Amino acid sequence: MQNLKQLVITGRGRSRMKSAFANANVIPMPLFQQVKEAVRREILDGTYGPHEKLPSERQMMEAFSVSRITVRLALADLQREGLIFKINGKGTFVTLPKAQFDVSTLRGFGESAAQIGQEAFTELVSVTTGLPSHGVAHQLLLPKGSQVTKFQRLRYLNREPLAFDVTYAPVELGERFRSADLQHRDLFDIVENDCGMTVASARVNVEAVLCDVELAAYLNVEQSSAALHIERCVHDATGAPILYENLFYRGDRFRFGLDIDRVHLGQPLGERG
């Protein structure tokens, strides 16, 4: 089957689309799904690259010999999948592929970005010291009256905002961070190499949230857009908490990935089958 670019040029669409699905020995799909799958394949195989403009609705109508509503249904599905976005008056464009970080091991943002060959940068939004909320004090096991240093950072991947990070540290440790290069170094790196401590483990909770006005502004998304909230309490080699983090990742630009092993009922967790 010719790709969409070729179909736009030749004007031959529906007959080739039908024959392609017939040759594949698949159950015939509604026309809008056939158009969707044809466009989807070309996005995924790189025929249309990130931020490249797709043909107009009229060009697709002519290329596939279908109605406007068929094209719009196909594009609506692709937009829901996060593969395309629309700009009023300009057209439909391919989105950037989502960044995927491996969560099977404990890494900082910069380390995770380097693992997938991406460029990471951090904008330090604010650093403050004061009394923590009850929740923060509980996470860090701080005695009453103890202070914490709070860091707010905007994390960029390939020069686009990907995550907003709110981190709390006991004030003694937090003061060590103030003089460090927080734009280009992870806190884990500073903890281990400047402070001589070991980042050993973390307790992690993940949930979906909607961006409020402030978070949406930082992440450059619409208010009420989906975000991934990662609550992480980081421990040293003795099991003592040293950092309490709340990380908010853009839902349209990010996903987590991990490899897991099956453990049968009654099988000890240390045994792999």
PEBEL-V469918 format. One record per backbone hydrogen bond with DSSP energy under -1.0 kcal/mol. CO is the residue of the C=O (numbers start at 1). NH is the residue of the N-H. Records with the same first field share a line. If there is no record, write none. Layout:
# PEBEL-V469918
CO=NH + NH
This chain:
# PEBEL-V469918
3=7
4=8
5=9
6=10
7=11
13=17
14=18
15=19
16=20
17=21
18=22
19=23
20=24
21=26
22=25
30=34
31=35
32=36
33=37
34=38
35=39
36=40
37=41
38=42
39=43
40=44
41=45
42=47 + 48
49=52
52=94
56=60
57=61
58=62
59=63
60=64
61=65 + 66
67=71
68=72
69=73
70=74
71=75
72=76
73=77
74=78
75=79
76=80
77=81
78=83
79=82
83=95
85=93
87=90 + 91
91=87
92=54
93=85
94=51
99=255
101=257
108=112
109=113
110=114
111=115
113=118
114=117
119=158
121=156
123=154
126=152
128=150
130=148
133=137
134=138
135=139
136=140
137=142
143=146
147=171
148=130
149=169
150=128
151=167
152=125 + 126
153=165
154=123
155=162 + 163
156=121
157=160
160=157
162=250
163=155
164=248
165=153
166=246
167=151
168=244
169=149
170=174
171=175
173=177
174=178
177=180
180=182
181=185
183=122
186=190
187=191
188=192
189=193
190=194 + 195
191=197
201=235
203=233
205=231
207=229
209=227
211=224
212=216
213=217
214=218
215=219
216=221
222=225
225=211
226=251
227=209
228=249
229=207
230=247
231=205
232=245
233=203
234=242 + 243
235=200 + 201
236=239
240=236
243=234
244=168
245=232
246=166
247=230
248=164
249=228
253=99
255=101
257=103
264=267
268=271
